[in-house]
Amino acid sequence: MSFYIGREASKLWKRICAETTTEINLLVENWKYILGGLICQYIHGLAARGVHYFHRPGPILQDAGFFLLPELGQERAYVSETVFSFFFLSFFLWTFHPFIFKSKKIYTVLIWCRVLAFLVACQSLRIITFYSTVLPGPNYHCREGSRRATLPRPDNLFEVLLIIPRGVLYGCGDLIFSSHMIFSLVFVRTYQKYGTRRFIKQCAWLVVVVQSLLIIASRKHYTVDVIVAWYTVNLVVFFVDHKLPEMPDRSLGALLLPVNKDGRMKEEGTKLVNGNSGDSVDRRLRSQANGKVNEDGDSVHIEVVDGS
C-alpha cells in the first residue's frame, strides 16, 4: 500500500512539474494580456469608487422585482455574497485543475486570457452605463440617512487611487449593470464551453439564476441591473469569443508548438497551432520530436506530423 501511494505521489509530482513548465512558457508569451486584464480590473474598481462621489441618496425607484420578491433584510444580506464567493472560488480552482488531474482540456494561462478579455469588454460597457446615469442606490447603506451613502471630498489623490475591500463592499452608484452578474455569467459560459461535466454545467446555470434572485431580494441592485447583465454579458462573450483564436482541446491531443505572428513556426515563443499548416518544421524541432506527450509526466516529447 505504501509503495502504491509513493508511486502515485511521484507521478503526481512529475505531472505538476511538467504542467508548471508548460504554463510558465505560456505565461512568458502571454504575460502582457494577463497584466493588461489585471490593470483593467483595477481601473474598473477605481471607476466604481469614483462614481460613489457623485451618488446622492434618494427614494428607492419603483421596481417589479422588489414587488415580487420578499426582502431578505440587512441581517441576511450575506447570503448572496456567500453564493457568489463559492461560485468564484469554484471556478478559480477549476482553472488550475490541469496541474493535478491527468485528464485535462484547457491551459490555465490561456483560459484566464480569455476570461479577462470577456471581463474587460463587459466592464468597459458597465463603466459607461453607470456614469451616464447615477441612480439612487437601493442597498441599505446607500439610502437616505446612511453615513455611507455619500463619500466626502477626497483630501488627496492617494485617497482616490487607494481601493480597500470595505469600500468595494459598500459602494454606491455603480448599478447598471451588476458586476456580480458579469463575473458569474462569464464564468458559467466559459465552463459551459470548456468544462467536461454536464451535471456541473446544469448546476452552474441554476446557481447563477438563484444568485440573480438573491441579488434583487437583498436589494443590492434593481431588477434592471440584473436583466441588462443577462443579455449584455451573453452577447459580449458571444462576439468576443468569435474574435479570439480558438484554444486547442487537450483532450483530443492538441499540442503547442512555436509559431511566428503570421502563423509560421519559429524557434522561440509558444503560440497555438491548429494543425492545418503545411509549412515545413525546423530541423532542430524535428530532431527533438521523437515521441508523444506522456500525460503521466514521466517523459515529455513532441510528435510532429507534416500537414502535407
C-alpha positions as CSV (number, residue, x, y, z in Angstrom):
1,M,0.0,0.0,0.0
2,S,2.8,2.5,1.0
3,F,4.6,1.6,-2.3
4,Y,1.5,2.3,-4.3
5,I,0.9,5.6,-2.6
6,G,4.5,6.6,-3.1
7,R,4.4,5.7,-6.7
8,E,1.2,7.7,-7.3
9,A,2.6,10.7,-5.4
10,S,5.7,10.6,-7.6
11,K,3.5,10.6,-10.7
12,L,1.5,13.5,-9.4
13,W,4.6,15.5,-8.6
14,K,6.0,14.8,-12.1
15,R,2.7,15.9,-13.6
16,I,2.7,19.1,-11.6
17,C,6.3,19.9,-12.6
18,A,5.6,19.2,-16.3
19,E,2.4,21.3,-16.2
20,T,4.2,24.1,-14.4
21,T,6.9,24.2,-17.1
22,T,4.2,24.3,-19.8
23,E,2.2,27.1,-18.1
24,I,5.3,29.2,-17.4
25,N,6.2,29.1,-21.1
26,L,2.6,30.2,-21.9
27,L,2.8,32.9,-19.3
28,V,6.1,34.3,-20.8
29,E,4.4,34.5,-24.1
30,N,1.1,35.9,-22.9
31,W,2.0,38.0,-19.7
32,K,1.0,41.2,-21.4
33,Y,-2.6,40.1,-21.8
34,I,-2.7,38.9,-18.2
35,L,-1.2,42.1,-16.8
36,G,-3.4,44.2,-19.0
37,G,-6.5,42.4,-17.8
38,L,-5.5,42.8,-14.2
39,I,-4.8,46.5,-14.7
40,C,-8.3,46.9,-16.2
41,Q,-9.7,45.2,-13.1
42,Y,-8.1,47.9,-11.0
43,I,-9.4,50.6,-13.4
44,H,-12.9,49.2,-13.0
45,G,-12.5,49.4,-9.2
46,L,-11.4,53.0,-9.5
47,A,-14.4,53.8,-11.7
48,A,-16.8,52.2,-9.2
49,R,-15.3,54.1,-6.3
50,G,-15.3,57.3,-8.3
51,V,-19.0,57.2,-9.1
52,H,-19.6,56.9,-5.4
53,Y,-18.5,60.5,-5.0
54,F,-21.4,61.5,-7.4
55,H,-24.0,59.4,-5.7
56,R,-26.9,61.1,-4.0
57,P,-29.3,59.1,-1.9
58,G,-33.0,59.4,-2.7
59,P,-36.3,57.5,-2.7
60,I,-36.0,53.9,-3.9
61,L,-37.2,53.6,-7.5
62,Q,-40.3,51.5,-8.3
63,D,-39.1,48.0,-9.1
64,A,-41.1,44.9,-10.2
65,G,-38.5,42.6,-8.7
66,F,-38.8,44.3,-5.3
67,F,-42.6,43.9,-5.5
68,L,-42.4,40.2,-6.4
69,L,-39.5,39.0,-4.2
70,P,-39.6,39.3,-0.5
71,E,-36.9,41.4,1.1
72,L,-34.2,39.3,2.8
73,G,-33.3,42.1,5.2
74,Q,-30.0,43.6,6.2
75,E,-29.1,40.8,8.6
76,R,-29.3,38.2,5.7
77,A,-27.5,40.3,3.1
78,Y,-24.5,37.9,3.4
79,V,-26.4,35.1,1.6
80,S,-25.9,36.4,-1.9
81,E,-22.3,37.2,-1.2
82,T,-21.7,33.7,0.1
83,V,-23.2,32.2,-3.1
84,F,-21.1,34.4,-5.2
85,S,-17.9,33.7,-3.3
86,F,-18.5,30.0,-3.6
87,F,-19.1,30.3,-7.3
88,F,-16.0,32.5,-7.8
89,L,-13.7,30.2,-5.8
90,S,-15.0,27.0,-7.5
91,F,-14.3,28.5,-11.0
92,F,-10.9,29.7,-9.9
93,L,-9.9,26.3,-8.6
94,W,-11.2,24.6,-11.7
95,T,-8.9,26.7,-14.0
96,F,-5.9,25.1,-12.1
97,H,-7.1,21.5,-12.4
98,P,-4.6,20.7,-15.2
99,F,-1.9,20.8,-12.6
100,I,-3.5,17.9,-10.7
101,F,-5.6,15.8,-12.9
102,K,-4.4,13.6,-15.7
103,S,-7.5,14.2,-17.8
104,K,-7.4,17.9,-18.9
105,K,-8.9,20.0,-21.7
106,I,-7.6,23.6,-21.0
107,Y,-4.4,25.5,-20.4
108,T,-4.7,27.7,-17.2
109,V,-2.9,30.7,-18.7
110,L,-4.9,30.6,-21.9
111,I,-8.2,30.3,-20.2
112,W,-7.5,33.3,-18.0
113,C,-6.5,35.3,-21.0
114,R,-10.0,34.6,-22.5
115,V,-11.8,35.2,-19.2
116,L,-10.0,38.6,-18.7
117,A,-10.8,39.6,-22.2
118,F,-14.5,38.9,-21.6
119,L,-14.4,40.8,-18.3
120,V,-12.7,43.8,-19.7
121,A,-15.2,44.2,-22.6
122,C,-18.2,43.9,-20.2
123,Q,-16.8,46.1,-17.5
124,S,-16.0,48.8,-20.1
125,L,-19.6,48.9,-21.1
126,R,-20.6,48.9,-17.4
127,I,-18.5,51.9,-16.6
128,I,-20.1,53.8,-19.5
129,T,-23.6,53.0,-18.3
130,F,-23.3,53.8,-14.6
131,Y,-21.5,57.1,-15.2
132,S,-24.2,58.0,-17.8
133,T,-27.0,57.9,-15.2
134,V,-26.3,57.7,-11.5
135,L,-29.3,56.2,-9.8
136,P,-30.1,56.3,-6.1
137,G,-28.9,53.0,-4.7
138,P,-31.4,50.6,-3.2
139,N,-28.9,48.9,-0.9
140,Y,-29.3,49.7,2.8
141,H,-26.0,51.6,3.1
142,C,-26.9,53.8,0.1
143,R,-30.3,55.0,1.4
144,E,-31.1,58.4,2.9
145,G,-29.8,58.7,6.4
146,S,-26.9,56.4,6.0
147,R,-23.4,57.9,6.5
148,R,-22.0,55.6,3.8
149,A,-24.5,56.9,1.1
150,T,-22.1,59.6,0.0
151,L,-18.3,60.0,0.2
152,P,-16.7,63.1,1.4
153,R,-14.5,65.1,-0.9
154,P,-11.1,63.4,-1.1
155,D,-8.2,65.2,0.6
156,N,-5.5,64.0,-1.9
157,L,-5.0,61.8,-5.0
158,F,-3.8,58.8,-3.0
159,E,-7.2,58.6,-1.3
160,V,-8.9,58.3,-4.7
161,L,-6.4,55.7,-6.0
162,L,-6.5,53.5,-3.0
163,I,-9.1,50.7,-3.2
164,I,-9.9,48.9,0.1
165,P,-12.2,45.8,0.3
166,R,-14.6,47.6,2.7
167,G,-15.0,50.3,0.1
168,V,-15.8,47.8,-2.6
169,L,-18.5,46.1,-0.4
170,Y,-20.1,49.4,0.5
171,G,-20.1,51.2,-2.9
172,C,-23.0,53.1,-4.2
173,G,-24.0,54.4,-7.7
174,D,-22.4,51.7,-9.8
175,L,-25.7,50.0,-10.6
176,I,-26.3,49.3,-14.3
177,F,-25.3,46.6,-14.7
178,S,-24.4,44.2,-12.0
179,S,-20.7,43.4,-11.6
180,H,-21.5,40.2,-9.7
181,M,-23.6,39.0,-12.7
182,I,-20.7,39.9,-15.1
183,F,-18.3,37.6,-13.3
184,S,-20.9,34.8,-12.8
185,L,-22.1,34.8,-16.4
186,V,-18.5,34.9,-17.8
187,F,-17.5,32.1,-15.6
188,V,-20.5,29.9,-16.4
189,R,-20.3,30.5,-20.1
190,T,-16.6,29.6,-20.0
191,Y,-17.2,26.4,-18.2
192,Q,-20.1,25.6,-20.5
193,K,-17.7,25.6,-23.4
194,Y,-14.6,24.2,-21.8
195,G,-15.9,22.1,-18.9
196,T,-16.5,18.4,-19.2
197,R,-19.1,17.6,-16.6
198,R,-22.7,18.1,-17.9
199,F,-24.2,17.9,-14.4
200,I,-21.9,20.7,-13.1
201,K,-22.8,22.8,-16.1
202,Q,-26.5,22.5,-15.3
203,C,-25.9,23.2,-11.6
204,A,-23.8,26.2,-12.5
205,W,-26.6,27.8,-14.6
206,L,-29.0,27.1,-11.8
207,V,-26.7,28.8,-9.2
208,V,-26.5,31.9,-11.5
209,V,-30.3,32.1,-11.7
210,V,-30.6,31.7,-7.9
211,Q,-27.9,34.4,-7.4
212,S,-29.8,36.8,-9.7
213,L,-32.9,36.4,-7.5
214,L,-30.8,36.8,-4.3
215,I,-29.2,40.0,-5.5
216,I,-32.6,41.5,-6.1
217,A,-34.0,40.1,-2.8
218,S,-31.0,41.6,-1.0
219,R,-31.8,45.0,-2.6
220,K,-28.2,45.3,-3.8
221,H,-29.4,46.0,-7.3
222,Y,-32.5,47.0,-9.2
223,T,-34.1,44.3,-11.4
224,V,-33.0,46.2,-14.5
225,D,-29.3,45.9,-13.4
226,V,-29.6,42.1,-13.4
227,I,-31.7,41.8,-16.6
228,V,-29.3,44.1,-18.6
229,A,-26.4,42.0,-17.3
230,W,-28.0,38.8,-18.6
231,Y,-28.3,39.8,-22.2
232,T,-25.3,42.2,-22.4
233,V,-22.8,39.7,-21.0
234,N,-24.0,36.9,-23.1
235,L,-23.9,38.9,-26.2
236,V,-20.5,40.4,-25.4
237,V,-19.0,36.9,-24.6
238,F,-20.5,35.5,-27.8
239,F,-19.0,38.2,-30.1
240,V,-15.6,38.4,-28.3
241,D,-15.3,34.7,-28.2
242,H,-15.7,34.5,-32.0
243,K,-13.0,37.2,-32.5
244,L,-10.4,35.4,-30.3
245,P,-8.4,32.4,-31.7
246,E,-9.8,29.1,-30.6
247,M,-8.0,27.2,-27.9
248,P,-6.6,23.7,-28.5
249,D,-8.6,20.9,-26.9
250,R,-6.0,19.0,-24.9
251,S,-8.4,16.0,-24.5
252,L,-8.0,15.5,-28.3
253,G,-4.2,15.5,-28.1
254,A,-3.8,19.1,-29.3
255,L,-0.2,20.3,-29.0
256,L,1.6,23.6,-28.5
257,L,4.4,24.4,-31.0
258,P,6.2,27.7,-31.5
259,V,5.0,29.9,-34.4
260,N,5.5,33.4,-35.8
261,K,2.9,36.1,-35.8
262,D,1.8,35.2,-39.3
263,G,1.2,31.6,-38.2
264,R,4.5,30.1,-39.3
265,M,6.6,28.1,-36.9
266,K,9.6,29.6,-35.2
267,E,12.2,28.6,-32.6
268,E,11.1,30.9,-29.8
269,G,7.7,31.5,-28.1
270,T,4.7,29.3,-27.7
271,K,1.8,30.1,-30.0
272,L,-1.1,27.8,-30.7
273,V,-1.1,25.7,-33.8
274,N,-4.3,24.1,-35.1
275,G,-2.6,21.5,-37.3
276,N,-3.8,22.9,-40.6
277,S,-0.5,24.4,-41.7
278,G,1.6,22.5,-44.2
279,D,4.8,24.6,-43.6
280,S,8.0,22.7,-43.0
281,V,9.2,22.3,-39.5
282,D,12.6,23.5,-38.3
283,R,15.2,20.7,-38.3
284,R,16.0,21.3,-34.7
285,L,12.4,20.7,-33.7
286,R,12.3,17.6,-35.8
287,S,15.3,16.1,-34.1
288,Q,13.6,16.7,-30.7
289,A,10.2,15.4,-31.8
290,N,10.8,11.7,-31.1
291,G,7.6,10.7,-29.3
292,K,4.2,11.6,-28.0
293,V,3.4,13.6,-24.9
294,N,3.3,11.3,-21.8
295,E,0.4,12.6,-19.6
296,D,1.9,10.9,-16.6
297,G,4.9,13.3,-16.7
298,D,7.5,10.5,-16.9
299,S,8.9,12.0,-20.1
300,V,7.7,14.8,-22.3
301,H,8.3,14.6,-26.0
302,I,6.5,16.1,-29.0
303,E,5.3,14.3,-32.1
304,V,5.4,16.5,-35.2
305,V,3.2,15.4,-38.2
306,D,3.6,17.0,-41.6
307,G,0.4,18.8,-42.7
308,S,1.3,17.7,-46.3
